[in-house]
Amino acid sequence: MGRALYLAYGAVVVTVVMVTLWLAMFFVRRPRSAIALQRAASRLMLACLGCRFVVHGQGPARDGAARLFVANHTSYLDIPLMLAVMNRDFCFVTKRELLDWPIISLITRAGAHIPVARERVESRGAVVARITKTLRAGRSVLVFPEGTFSHDDRLRSFQPGAFRAALTAGVPVVPVALVGVAGVWSPHARTPRPGVVEVWIGEALDAAPARTQVGDATAVAARTEALREAAVRFIDEHVVHVGARPAPPA
């Protein structure tokens, strides 16, 4: 009975917050303003649902410089969680199908988030180019390099495109490990449940290409792979080892 009541309550909370946010998007003119409203809505929704998050690591300095954030992906909660955690303007790469959902479509477009048709190779190439353009314009980008949910502590293969974009734009890569998120909102559940998740923010990885490497395809590929491996190593260490210990008390 308690679970049923919470599910009903959770459905109401998510619906009310999302519809209110959708209506607010009609009145914003800048992506930065849309992200600020999406952040506020995410924090309100998580608080009402009893979903707490603990952030470890200082994170990047709030100097306004663009960064590429890369994180593991296990739940629908990942996007509102990152919106709530990151106190900065940014956009994220999301699946193209969201643009077919009336409420989500407007929210996605207002924040100038980047859609990708994952099954189309040409779409993935266009997304890498758009990530590069966005980073060069001074706006941060959040990417889930696995491309889809990983349902356990084992990471799927990280796609290299976003790392190549960071290298081309010359911006740092910041790895982010999300721990315990699927336990709060499983991909198979309609609503989340109360609980605590941990967010580990790593040190920025230098992606500035050396002058001698510009235009050198082999060197660029090697630097891209080094960035990818460093991000995977940080996230994998925290997801596996931190996820194995008891979560902080709710």
Secondary structure per residue as TSV (DSSP state, phi and psi in degrees):
chain	resnum	aa	ss	phi	psi
A	1	M	-	360.0	-43.7
A	2	G	H	-61.7	-42.0
A	3	R	H	-65.6	-39.9
A	4	A	H	-63.7	-41.5
A	5	L	H	-65.1	-39.7
A	6	Y	H	-66.9	-39.0
A	7	L	H	-61.0	-42.9
A	8	A	H	-64.5	-43.5
A	9	Y	H	-62.7	-44.7
A	10	G	H	-61.8	-40.9
A	11	A	H	-62.6	-40.5
A	12	V	H	-64.7	-44.8
A	13	V	H	-60.1	-50.8
A	14	V	H	-61.2	-42.7
A	15	T	H	-64.2	-47.3
A	16	V	H	-64.4	-45.4
A	17	V	H	-63.6	-45.4
A	18	M	H	-67.9	-40.5
A	19	V	H	-67.1	-41.1
A	20	T	H	-62.9	-43.5
A	21	L	H	-63.4	-41.9
A	22	W	H	-58.7	-44.2
A	23	L	H	-64.5	-37.7
A	24	A	H	-65.4	-30.2
A	25	M	H	-64.6	-20.6
A	26	F	T	-68.1	-18.5
A	27	F	T	-108.5	1.5
A	28	V	-	-98.5	147.2
A	29	R	-	-117.7	-14.0
A	30	R	S	-123.3	139.6
A	31	P	H	-55.7	-36.8
A	32	R	H	-59.0	-42.4
A	33	S	H	-67.2	-38.5
A	34	A	H	-62.7	-42.1
A	35	I	H	-64.9	-39.1
A	36	A	H	-60.8	-41.9
A	37	L	H	-69.6	-38.8
A	38	Q	H	-65.8	-35.3
A	39	R	H	-65.0	-46.5
A	40	A	H	-61.7	-41.6
A	41	A	H	-65.6	-40.0
A	42	S	H	-63.8	-44.6
A	43	R	H	-64.1	-40.3
A	44	L	H	-64.9	-45.1
A	45	M	H	-62.6	-45.5
A	46	L	H	-63.1	-41.5
A	47	A	H	-64.2	-44.0
A	48	C	H	-65.6	-30.5
A	49	L	T	-87.4	-2.4
A	50	G	T	75.6	24.5
A	51	C	E	-97.9	107.2
A	52	R	E	-98.4	150.1
A	53	F	E	-130.6	143.2
A	54	V	E	-115.8	124.3
A	55	V	E	-102.7	129.2
A	56	H	E	-113.4	138.9
A	57	G	S	96.7	145.8
A	58	Q	-	-74.0	-25.8
A	59	G	-	77.3	173.2
A	60	P	S	-69.4	150.0
A	61	A	-	-62.4	144.9
A	62	R	-	-84.3	68.9
A	63	D	S	-102.4	3.1
A	64	G	S	82.2	-4.7
A	65	A	-	-76.7	147.5
A	66	A	-	-73.5	148.4
A	67	R	-	-144.7	154.1
A	68	L	E	-101.3	117.8
A	69	F	E	-98.3	131.6
A	70	V	E	-124.6	133.4
A	71	A	E	-139.8	156.5
A	72	N	-	-73.5	159.3
A	73	H	-	-131.6	113.4
A	74	T	-	-130.2	-7.0
A	75	S	S	-160.4	159.3
A	76	Y	T	-64.6	-19.0
A	77	L	T	-74.0	-15.7
A	78	D	H	-58.2	-42.8
A	79	I	H	-69.5	-53.0
A	80	P	H	-61.2	-31.8
A	81	L	H	-63.5	-47.6
A	82	M	H	-67.7	-34.3
A	83	L	H	-61.0	-41.0
A	84	A	H	-70.5	-36.0
A	85	V	H	-78.2	-43.3
A	86	M	-	-84.8	109.0
A	87	N	-	-88.6	59.9
A	88	R	S	-158.6	163.9
A	89	D	-	-76.6	135.4
A	90	F	E	-164.5	166.1
A	91	C	E	-126.5	159.6
A	92	F	E	-122.8	156.7
A	93	V	E	-88.9	126.9
A	94	T	E	-134.3	164.7
A	95	K	E	-71.1	144.9
A	96	R	G	-60.8	-28.5
A	97	E	G	-60.3	-25.0
A	98	L	G	-63.5	-24.6
A	99	L	G	-72.4	-8.9
A	100	D	G	-91.8	-6.1
A	101	W	S	-96.1	117.4
A	102	P	H	-50.5	-50.9
A	103	I	H	-71.2	-48.2
A	104	I	H	-64.6	-34.0
A	105	S	H	-59.1	-49.6
A	106	L	H	-64.8	-40.8
A	107	I	H	-62.8	-41.4
A	108	T	H	-65.7	-44.9
A	109	R	H	-68.2	-38.9
A	110	A	H	-63.7	-34.6
A	111	G	T	-85.1	1.1
A	112	A	T	54.6	38.4
A	113	H	-	-71.9	162.9
A	114	I	E	-107.6	110.2
A	115	P	E	-83.6	148.1
A	116	V	E	-137.0	134.4
A	117	A	-	-88.0	100.4
A	118	R	T	-63.1	-25.7
A	119	E	T	-83.8	-6.8
A	120	R	-	-109.7	120.1
A	121	V	H	-61.4	-41.5
A	122	E	H	-66.0	-31.2
A	123	S	H	-68.2	-40.2
A	124	R	H	-63.5	-39.1
A	125	G	H	-64.4	-41.0
A	126	A	H	-65.5	-34.9
A	127	V	H	-67.0	-40.5
A	128	V	H	-59.9	-42.1
A	129	A	H	-64.6	-38.9
A	130	R	H	-71.4	-36.4
A	131	I	H	-61.0	-46.1
A	132	T	H	-58.9	-46.0
A	133	K	H	-62.4	-42.0
A	134	T	H	-65.0	-43.8
A	135	L	H	-64.3	-42.1
A	136	R	H	-64.2	-28.9
A	137	A	T	-77.7	-4.7
A	138	G	T	96.4	12.2
A	139	R	-	-108.4	136.3
A	140	S	E	-74.8	155.9
A	141	V	E	-132.8	137.3
A	142	L	E	-107.3	130.1
A	143	V	E	-129.7	141.6
A	144	F	-	-102.8	93.5
A	145	P	T	-64.5	-16.2
A	146	E	T	-68.1	-26.0
A	147	G	-	85.0	-16.4
A	148	T	S	-161.0	178.0
A	149	F	-	-66.3	142.0
A	150	S	-	-109.3	118.7
A	151	H	-	-86.6	3.3
A	152	D	S	-143.5	-167.7
A	153	D	S	-78.1	-2.9
A	154	R	S	-89.3	125.5
A	155	L	-	-76.3	143.5
A	156	R	-	-77.7	169.5
A	157	S	-	-62.9	133.3
A	158	F	-	-83.1	126.5
A	159	Q	-	-71.8	140.7
A	160	P	S	-82.9	-11.2
A	161	G	H	-54.2	-47.2
A	162	A	H	-64.9	-36.8
A	163	F	H	-67.4	-37.1
A	164	R	H	-65.4	-37.8
A	165	A	H	-64.4	-41.7
A	166	A	H	-63.1	-41.3
A	167	L	H	-65.8	-42.0
A	168	T	H	-64.0	-41.1
A	169	A	H	-80.7	-15.6
A	170	G	T	71.0	37.9
A	171	V	-	-115.5	151.9
A	172	P	-	-66.9	153.3
A	173	V	E	-107.6	127.9
A	174	V	E	-114.1	111.9
A	175	P	E	-78.3	141.2
A	176	V	E	-131.5	125.0
A	177	A	E	-104.5	122.1
A	178	L	E	-102.0	120.7
A	179	V	E	-119.1	126.4
A	180	G	S	83.9	9.6
A	181	V	H	-68.7	-43.4
A	182	A	H	-63.6	-24.6
A	183	G	H	-72.3	-21.5
A	184	V	H	-92.4	-40.6
A	185	W	S	-138.6	94.9
A	186	S	-	-67.7	145.8
A	187	P	T	-59.0	-18.7
A	188	H	T	-93.8	-4.2
A	189	A	-	-102.0	150.0
A	190	R	S	-80.5	-29.3
A	191	T	S	-136.5	158.7
A	192	P	-	-76.2	176.5
A	193	R	-	-127.9	160.5
A	194	P	S	-60.2	145.7
A	195	G	E	169.2	-177.7
A	196	V	E	-124.4	135.0
A	197	V	E	-121.6	156.4
A	198	E	E	-115.2	139.7
A	199	V	E	-122.0	116.7
A	200	W	E	-106.3	118.8
A	201	I	E	-105.6	121.2
A	202	G	-	-86.3	173.6
A	203	E	-	-69.1	147.3
A	204	A	-	-65.5	135.4
A	205	L	B	-95.3	126.0
A	206	D	-	-67.0	122.5
A	207	A	-	-116.6	14.9
A	208	A	-	-73.4	119.7
A	209	P	-	-73.5	139.8
A	210	A	-	-67.1	149.7
A	211	R	G	-58.2	-36.2
A	212	T	G	-70.9	-12.8
A	213	Q	G	-97.4	-11.0
A	214	V	T	-62.6	125.7
A	215	G	T	84.2	-5.4
A	216	D	-	-92.6	103.0
A	217	A	H	-62.0	-39.0
A	218	T	H	-65.8	-44.1
A	219	A	H	-66.5	-40.4
A	220	V	H	-63.7	-42.0
A	221	A	H	-62.6	-39.5
A	222	A	H	-66.7	-42.7
A	223	R	H	-65.6	-38.8
A	224	T	H	-61.1	-45.5
A	225	E	H	-65.2	-37.5
A	226	A	H	-64.2	-41.2
A	227	L	H	-63.8	-45.4
A	228	R	H	-60.4	-45.9
A	229	E	H	-65.0	-38.9
A	230	A	H	-65.0	-41.1
A	231	A	H	-67.0	-44.1
A	232	V	H	-60.1	-42.7
A	233	R	H	-61.8	-46.1
A	234	F	H	-63.2	-48.4
A	235	I	H	-66.8	-43.9
A	236	D	H	-62.8	-41.8
A	237	E	H	-61.0	-42.3
A	238	H	H	-77.8	-38.7
A	239	V	H	-64.5	-44.1
A	240	V	H	-74.5	-51.9
A	241	H	H	-78.4	-39.4
A	242	V	H	-73.1	-37.6
A	243	G	H	-66.1	-19.5
A	244	A	T	-80.2	-15.9
A	245	R	S	-96.7	161.8
A	246	P	-	-60.0	140.6
A	247	A	-	-71.9	154.4
A	248	P	-	-58.9	149.7
A	249	P	-	-63.1	141.1
A	250	A	-	-74.4	360.0
